[in-house]
Amino acid sequence: MEAPRSPMLLLLLAVLGALWAGGNTFETHIIGGREAAPNSHPYMVSLQKSGSHLCGGVLVHRQWVLTAAHCLTHPTQLLRLVLGLHVLGDPGLTCHIRQVVLHPEYKPAPHLENDLALLKLDGKVKPSKTIKPLALPRGRQAVAAGARCSVAGWGVTHQGGQLTRALQELDMRVLDARMCNNSRFWNGDISPRMICLAAYSKNQAPCKQGDSGGPVTCSRGQVAGILSFGFKVCTNIFKPPVATAVAPYTSWIKKVIGH
Ligand SMILES: *[C@@H]1O[C@H](CO)[C@@H](O)[C@H](O)[C@H]1NC(C)=O
């Protein structure tokens, strides 16, 4: 059974999908996740359109946010970045986006690749207890199979349901890329610059709409990946969620930020 994959798109698509499918196929949430301790992820950003959460993002510098390129489908002037949030809707620091830089080799769905974008804030944020950049990986190698990681996001927590109000997190491990790429799994769609993730229990998954663009952290204090795509049925163990590895892109990121 090789159904086409579905990128983790926007909440709107999730809602439409749930309506079309009678709410059955877009089971899109961090199932089995837990509420994060308030402000334990001070680098976490909510990308919003008209006050609605679209995607996650990661503050990687006082003036730059790293997210998934496929999240940037709306005109920039309609988008805002909200920093320093734990519960969606709480007052946070809302910033306009001064500049959007998609990765020059970004390929949209159905064969998503290089799914990264950098968003420049309209000013430099002052680091605080609730707002603090997360460091880039030091090496150039993507995280190795078996590494213990965690993902975080505000995506919906029940199929056809609403966005989570409080930030959720879930522990995951990195799958072997060759296995993830084989014909039973993603069948050739996994590039060497992607990370496939698996939950520890088969009833858990971060495939929720609204989680795209959010961080995968494996070693403390560093962003290892940015959530990119999953499958319609998120607990399908043969279609594990996939993130873009950040390490292979650090020179591009530093070049953009340095300009
Ligand atoms: C997955 O398979 C495709 C197609 O054969 C290949 O281009 C790609 O490099 C493979 N990815 C990995 C991680 O080996």
The ligand as a Tripos MOL2 file, in Angstrom:
@<TRIPOS>MOLECULE
LIG
   14    14     1     0     0
SMALL
NO_CHARGES

@<TRIPOS>ATOM
      1 C1         16.8630    7.3830   -1.0590 C.3       1 LIG1
      2 O1         16.6430    6.8820   -2.3470 O.3       1 LIG1
      3 C2         16.7780    7.8510   -3.3810 C.3       1 LIG1
      4 C3         16.3630    7.1990   -4.6820 C.3       1 LIG1
      5 O2         16.9760    5.9760   -4.8530 O.3       1 LIG1
      6 C4         18.2100    8.3660   -3.3780 C.3       1 LIG1
      7 O3         18.3670    9.3590   -4.3760 O.3       1 LIG1
      8 C5         18.5400    8.9480   -2.0010 C.3       1 LIG1
      9 O4         19.8720    9.3800   -1.9360 O.3       1 LIG1
     10 C6         18.2820    7.9020   -0.9380 C.3       1 LIG1
     11 N1         18.4790    8.4770    0.3850 N.am      1 LIG1
     12 C7         19.3160    7.9930    1.2930 C.2       1 LIG1
     13 C8         19.3110    8.6290    2.6280 C.3       1 LIG1
     14 O5         20.0770    7.0860    1.0710 O.2       1 LIG1
@<TRIPOS>BOND
     1     1     2 1
     2     1    10 1
     3     2     3 1
     4     3     4 1
     5     3     6 1
     6     4     5 1
     7     6     7 1
     8     6     8 1
     9     8     9 1
    10     8    10 1
    11    10    11 1
    12    11    12 1
    13    12    13 1
    14    12    14 2
@<TRIPOS>SUBSTRUCTURE
     1 LIG1         1 GROUP 0 **** ****
